[in-house]
Amino acid sequence: MITTERVSPERFRDATWDQIRPLFDALAGAPLDRDRVDAWVTEWSDLEDAISEAMTLVSIANSVDTTDTAAEEAYLRFATDIWPKVEEQRVRLSGRLLDIDPDRDDLQVTLRSFRNQRDLFRAENVAIKGQLEELGSEYQKLTGGMTATWDGEELPLPRLLPFLEEPDREVRERAFRLVGEPYVRARDEIATIFDRQIALRQEIARNAGLENYRDYAFREFDRFDYGPAECEAFHAAMERHVVPAAARRLASRRELLGVETMRPWDVEPDPRGRPALRPFTGGQDLIDRLVPVFDRVDPVLGGYFRTMRDESLLDLDSRAGKAPGGYCTDLPVRQRPFIFMNAAGTTGDVETMLHEAGHAFHSFESFHLPFAFHRFPGSEMGEVGSMAMELLAAPYLGQDEGGPYATADLARARVTQLEGIMVTMPWIAVVDAFQHWVYTDPDGADRDARDEAWVRIFERFNPG
């Protein structure tokens, strides 16, 4: 069987597939019956953890500095050559487990997923998925390098977002347009990437015998308990029950701001003209201010956060060349999560940090589970811990608790948070409805039709 030393993540960073495949072959040829399930699955799980951590490390290196060509090459090699073949071997090994059909309650959910993935797998899709990873990296590099000049200083786009909260409407408009201009200039490049992604995804679906990628994605993500019809019911519920409330909020903001028409740069500022909240001054300041907050939620969680701080597992500040967005990912061998974001000192950054910390705490609490296949709760349940943490930590964000907000500003921050939750729900419907349309309508392959569809769907959930 395989030893821990042979499957350390460091061994895989520069390994070729010819060097990795024998480890899977060893598992494929090892004795397996119902009495050997625990030992065999443990060996497989350890191998999955090591390769997953190697993949995660090169992905992190690529996202923290998209200008690092060596990091990009390492990521692309792993993402396009190694990882798709790992997924192919996962189907191969899961078939062995399915063949003996272990009568184990603790494996039933895993076996259901394995059965579904085996039915969905097509060898010709392995190379296509590698191409999709390469396109994703191309988009990340393109957008990660976007900057704008503000008062003579070239800044990464996230650094301009605080200006959208300024009381001065002209300042907000200038910031909004500067943030949008690089995307407008790169519109054709971005659309070309998406054209190619759509074509490849539809090809994957056809290879698997499905009509479109939307239907394939529901299978790929193991969505056994709901389908497109339930998503459409969600869209309708948002339109009927939440959109009117969000519209009333916008009408109230328009009146308080004293503007005739709400523009995109009027969404973020305080409607009463008060200075924007600036709860922290940098990533380290945010970390320091949230340690006591997590202690108040639960000392165990505070301990987890200190571990991440002490082990440099938090990359929070926005900077040039850094990929956009934010995420939390896992390093399963060392049993640590890693958080990445582009903080610029806003209230939204505080909420993002709470959200990603919720993911991290879930990971800490899951690492003890013996099999890698048990730790990921699925895309939907995976958001429960993160969104819950946004609310669980909210009562302790005042400076009297050690948090980032002056006590007098805490209520204002709380209102901003709750209003944000309300307007996020229609936004989720926008993105979801657009994805359904892109992959089920023939016009989804047309970039101009996509622009028109986006506006139409956006206006459905954001009237006026």
NORNOR-V899258 format. One record per residue. RES is the residue in three letters. PHI is phi as a letter, one per 30 degrees, with the letter a starting at -180 (999 if undefined). PSI is psi in whole degrees, 0 to 359 (NA if undefined). OMEGA is omega in whole degrees, -180 to 180 (none if undefined). Layout:
RES|PHI|PSI|OMEGA ; RES|PHI|PSI|OMEGA
This chain:
MET|999|179|-173 ; ILE|d|144|178 ; THR|c|158|180 ; THR|e|321|-178 ; GLU|d|320|-176 ; ARG|d|339|-176 ; VAL|c|26|175 ; SER|d|145|-179 ; PRO|e|323|-177 ; GLU|e|329|-179 ; ARG|d|333|-173 ; PHE|c|346|-174 ; ARG|e|315|-177 ; ASP|c|8|-177 ; ALA|d|145|174 ; THR|d|166|178 ; TRP|d|327|179 ; ASP|d|333|178 ; GLN|d|334|-177 ; ILE|d|321|-173 ; ARG|e|321|180 ; PRO|e|333|178 ; LEU|d|321|175 ; PHE|d|322|178 ; ASP|d|323|179 ; ALA|d|318|178 ; LEU|d|320|-180 ; ALA|d|331|-178 ; GLY|c|355|-178 ; ALA|d|149|178 ; PRO|e|139|180 ; LEU|b|122|170 ; ASP|b|183|-175 ; ARG|d|333|179 ; ASP|d|340|-177 ; ARG|c|7|-174 ; VAL|e|311|-176 ; ASP|e|311|-177 ; ALA|d|317|-177 ; TRP|d|315|-180 ; VAL|d|326|176 ; THR|d|315|177 ; GLU|d|316|179 ; TRP|d|316|-179 ; SER|d|319|178 ; ASP|d|321|178 ; LEU|d|315|178 ; GLU|e|317|-180 ; ASP|d|316|-177 ; ALA|d|315|-180 ; ILE|d|321|178 ; SER|d|317|179 ; GLU|d|322|177 ; ALA|d|317|178 ; MET|d|318|-179 ; THR|d|320|-179 ; LEU|d|318|179 ; VAL|d|329|177 ; SER|d|317|177 ; ILE|d|313|-179 ; ALA|e|324|180 ; ASN|d|324|-176 ; SER|d|330|-179 ; VAL|d|341|177 ; ASP|a|93|-177 ; THR|d|352|178 ; THR|d|354|-179 ; ASP|d|102|-175 ; THR|d|326|179 ; ALA|d|319|178 ; ALA|d|320|179 ; GLU|d|315|180 ; GLU|d|319|179 ; ALA|d|318|179 ; TYR|d|312|-177 ; LEU|d|322|178 ; ARG|d|316|-178 ; PHE|d|316|-174 ; ALA|d|327|-175 ; THR|c|333|-177 ; ASP|c|314|-173 ; ILE|d|306|-169 ; TRP|d|316|178 ; PRO|d|327|179 ; LYS|d|330|173 ; VAL|d|318|179 ; GLU|d|324|176 ; GLU|d|318|179 ; GLN|d|329|178 ; ARG|d|320|177 ; VAL|d|319|179 ; ARG|d|311|-177 ; LEU|d|324|179 ; SER|d|330|177 ; GLY|d|325|177 ; ARG|d|317|-180 ; LEU|d|320|179 ; LEU|d|326|-178 ; ASP|d|327|180 ; ILE|c|349|174 ; ASP|h|66|-179 ; PRO|d|132|-180 ; ASP|d|77|-174 ; ARG|b|121|179 ; ASP|d|324|-176 ; ASP|d|352|180 ; LEU|c|0|-173 ; GLN|d|317|179 ; VAL|d|317|178 ; THR|d|316|-179 ; LEU|d|325|177 ; ARG|d|318|177 ; SER|d|315|180 ; PHE|e|318|-180 ; ARG|d|317|180 ; ASN|d|315|-178 ; GLN|d|326|177 ; ARG|d|318|179 ; ASP|d|330|-175 ; LEU|d|338|-172 ; PHE|d|137|171 ; ARG|b|129|-176 ; ALA|e|325|-178 ; GLU|d|347|179 ; ASN|d|349|-178 ; VAL|d|310|-179 ; ALA|d|326|-180 ; ILE|d|319|178 ; LYS|d|327|174 ; GLY|d|320|177 ; GLN|d|323|179 ; LEU|d|322|177 ; GLU|d|320|180 ; GLU|d|321|178 ; LEU|d|321|177 ; GLY|d|320|178 ; SER|d|323|178 ; GLU|d|317|178 ; TYR|d|318|-179 ; GLN|d|319|179 ; LYS|d|319|-180 ; LEU|d|310|-176 ; THR|d|330|179 ; GLY|d|337|180 ; GLY|c|2|-178 ; MET|d|134|178 ; THR|b|170|175 ; ALA|b|153|-180 ; THR|c|123|180 ; TRP|b|115|-179 ; ASP|h|44|175 ; GLY|i|357|-179 ; GLU|c|130|178 ; GLU|d|122|-175 ; LEU|b|148|168 ; PRO|d|149|-172 ; LEU|e|321|180 ; PRO|e|336|-180 ; ARG|d|345|178 ; LEU|d|346|-175 ; LEU|d|324|178 ; PRO|e|332|-179 ; PHE|d|343|175 ; LEU|d|349|-180 ; GLU|c|0|-177 ; GLU|d|147|178 ; PRO|d|330|-177 ; ASP|d|117|-176 ; ARG|d|324|180 ; GLU|d|322|177 ; VAL|d|316|-179 ; ARG|d|314|-179 ; GLU|d|317|179 ; ARG|d|317|179 ; ALA|d|317|-179 ; PHE|e|314|-177 ; ARG|d|323|178 ; LEU|d|323|177 ; VAL|d|322|-177 ; GLY|d|332|-173 ; GLU|e|317|179 ; PRO|d|325|178 ; TYR|d|322|178 ; VAL|d|316|179 ; ARG|d|326|-177 ; ALA|c|13|-174 ; ARG|e|314|-178 ; ASP|d|321|178 ; GLU|d|316|180 ; ILE|d|317|-180 ; ALA|d|324|178 ; THR|d|318|176 ; ILE|e|314|-178 ; PHE|d|322|175 ; ASP|e|312|-177 ; ARG|d|322|178 ; GLN|d|314|-179 ; ILE|d|313|-179 ; ALA|d|316|-179 ; LEU|d|320|179 ; ARG|d|320|178 ; GLN|d|325|177 ; GLU|d|318|177 ; ILE|e|315|-179 ; ALA|d|315|-180 ; ARG|d|320|178 ; ASN|e|328|-179 ; ALA|d|5|177 ; GLY|i|20|-180 ; LEU|c|155|-172 ; GLU|d|326|-176 ; ASN|a|168|-177 ; TYR|d|332|176 ; ARG|e|311|-180 ; ASP|d|323|178 ; TYR|d|317|-176 ; ALA|d|322|178 ; PHE|d|323|177 ; ARG|d|316|-176 ; GLU|d|324|-179 ; PHE|c|15|176 ; ASP|h|44|179 ; ARG|d|85|-176 ; PHE|d|335|-167 ; ASP|c|358|174 ; TYR|a|162|-177 ; GLY|b|194|-179 ; PRO|e|324|-179 ; ALA|d|320|178 ; GLU|d|325|176 ; CYS|d|317|179 ; GLU|d|325|175 ; ALA|d|323|176 ; PHE|d|315|179 ; HIS|e|314|-178 ; ALA|d|321|179 ; ALA|d|320|177 ; MET|d|316|-178 ; GLU|d|323|-175 ; ARG|d|319|-169 ; HIS|c|327|-174 ; VAL|c|321|-179 ; VAL|e|317|178 ; PRO|d|322|178 ; ALA|d|319|178 ; ALA|d|323|178 ; ALA|d|321|177 ; ARG|d|322|177 ; ARG|d|314|-180 ; LEU|d|321|179 ; ALA|d|320|179 ; SER|d|319|178 ; ARG|d|317|180 ; ARG|e|316|-180 ; GLU|d|315|-179 ; LEU|d|324|179 ; LEU|d|339|-180 ; GLY|i|33|179 ; VAL|c|149|-179 ; GLU|d|322|-179 ; THR|b|132|176 ; MET|d|131|177 ; ARG|c|165|-178 ; PRO|e|331|-180 ; TRP|d|7|177 ; ASP|c|4|-173 ; VAL|d|326|-169 ; GLU|c|333|-173 ; PRO|d|160|173 ; ASP|d|125|-174 ; PRO|d|343|179 ; ARG|c|9|175 ; GLY|i|11|179 ; ARG|d|153|178 ; PRO|e|147|180 ; ALA|d|144|175 ; LEU|d|134|176 ; ARG|b|84|-170 ; PRO|d|347|178 ; PHE|a|165|-174 ; THR|c|353|-180 ; GLY|l|174|-176 ; GLY|e|316|-179 ; GLN|d|322|178 ; ASP|d|318|178 ; LEU|d|316|178 ; ILE|e|311|-177 ; ASP|d|323|-177 ; ARG|d|339|-178 ; LEU|c|343|177 ; VAL|e|308|179 ; PRO|d|333|177 ; VAL|d|311|180 ; PHE|d|329|173 ; ASP|e|320|-179 ; ARG|d|325|176 ; VAL|d|311|176 ; ASP|a|130|-179 ; PRO|e|329|178 ; VAL|d|318|180 ; LEU|d|321|175 ; GLY|e|321|177 ; GLY|d|319|177 ; TYR|d|316|-178 ; PHE|d|322|176 ; ARG|d|320|178 ; THR|e|316|180 ; MET|d|320|177 ; ARG|d|311|-174 ; ASP|d|333|-178 ; GLU|c|14|176 ; SER|h|48|-180 ; LEU|c|22|-179 ; LEU|b|112|176 ; ASP|c|98|-165 ; LEU|c|328|-171 ; ASP|d|141|172 ; SER|d|142|176 ; ARG|a|162|-179 ; ALA|d|138|178 ; GLY|i|353|179 ; LYS|d|141|179 ; ALA|d|151|-180 ; PRO|d|166|173 ; GLY|i|198|-180 ; GLY|a|154|179 ; TYR|a|164|167 ; CYS|b|132|180 ; THR|b|167|-174 ; ASP|c|146|170 ; LEU|c|88|-165 ; PRO|d|334|180 ; VAL|d|313|178 ; ARG|d|357|176 ; GLN|h|54|179 ; ARG|b|144|170 ; PRO|c|167|177 ; PHE|b|135|-179 ; ILE|c|133|180 ; PHE|b|133|174 ; MET|a|175|-179 ; ASN|b|76|-175 ; ALA|d|143|179 ; ALA|b|13|174 ; GLY|j|14|-175 ; THR|c|168|174 ; THR|d|325|177 ; GLY|d|326|177 ; ASP|d|323|177 ; VAL|d|314|-179 ; GLU|d|321|177 ; THR|d|318|180 ; MET|d|317|177 ; LEU|d|317|-179 ; HIS|d|308|-178 ; GLU|d|327|176 ; ALA|d|324|176 ; GLY|e|318|174 ; HIS|d|315|-177 ; ALA|d|318|-179 ; PHE|d|322|175 ; HIS|e|318|-180 ; SER|d|313|178 ; PHE|e|319|-177 ; GLU|d|348|-177 ; SER|c|343|-173 ; PHE|d|336|-178 ; HIS|d|343|-178 ; LEU|d|136|-168 ; PRO|d|331|-175 ; PHE|c|136|179 ; ALA|e|327|-174 ; PHE|d|349|-180 ; HIS|c|348|-168 ; ARG|d|331|-178 ; PHE|d|121|-174 ; PRO|d|0|-173 ; GLY|j|156|-175 ; SER|d|324|-176 ; GLU|d|304|-179 ; MET|d|337|178 ; GLY|d|336|180 ; GLU|d|352|-177 ; VAL|d|311|-179 ; GLY|d|322|-177 ; SER|d|313|-180 ; MET|d|327|177 ; ALA|d|322|-179 ; MET|d|328|176 ; GLU|e|322|-177 ; LEU|d|323|-179 ; LEU|d|326|-178 ; ALA|d|342|-172 ; ALA|e|319|-178 ; PRO|d|346|-173 ; TYR|c|16|-175 ; LEU|d|355|178 ; GLY|d|155|-179 ; GLN|d|338|176 ; ASP|d|342|175 ; GLU|c|2|-176 ; GLY|j|3|-176 ; GLY|d|186|-172 ; PRO|d|344|-173 ; TYR|c|138|169 ; ALA|e|143|-176 ; THR|e|323|-179 ; ALA|d|339|-178 ; ASP|c|354|-172 ; LEU|d|317|180 ; ALA|d|319|179 ; ARG|d|317|178 ; ALA|d|324|180 ; ARG|d|317|177 ; VAL|d|317|178 ; THR|e|318|180 ; GLN|d|312|-177 ; LEU|d|321|175 ; GLU|d|323|178 ; GLY|d|322|177 ; ILE|d|317|-179 ; MET|d|315|-177 ; VAL|d|341|177 ; THR|d|327|-176 ; MET|d|313|174 ; PRO|d|327|178 ; TRP|d|319|176 ; ILE|e|319|179 ; ALA|d|321|178 ; VAL|e|307|-176 ; VAL|d|318|-178 ; ASP|d|314|-180 ; ALA|d|322|178 ; PHE|d|317|179 ; GLN|d|319|176 ; HIS|e|315|-177 ; TRP|d|315|-175 ; VAL|e|319|-172 ; TYR|c|355|179 ; THR|c|344|180 ; ASP|c|132|179 ; PRO|e|332|-180 ; ASP|d|353|179 ; GLY|d|338|179 ; ALA|d|353|-178 ; ASP|c|119|-174 ; ARG|d|324|179 ; ASP|d|321|177 ; ALA|d|326|178 ; ARG|d|317|178 ; ASP|e|315|-180 ; GLU|d|319|-180 ; ALA|d|320|179 ; TRP|d|314|180 ; VAL|d|316|-179 ; ARG|d|315|-179 ; ILE|d|319|178 ; PHE|e|315|-179 ; GLU|d|332|176 ; ARG|d|320|-177 ; PHE|c|359|177 ; ASN|b|62|-177 ; PRO|d|143|177 ; GLY|i|NA|none
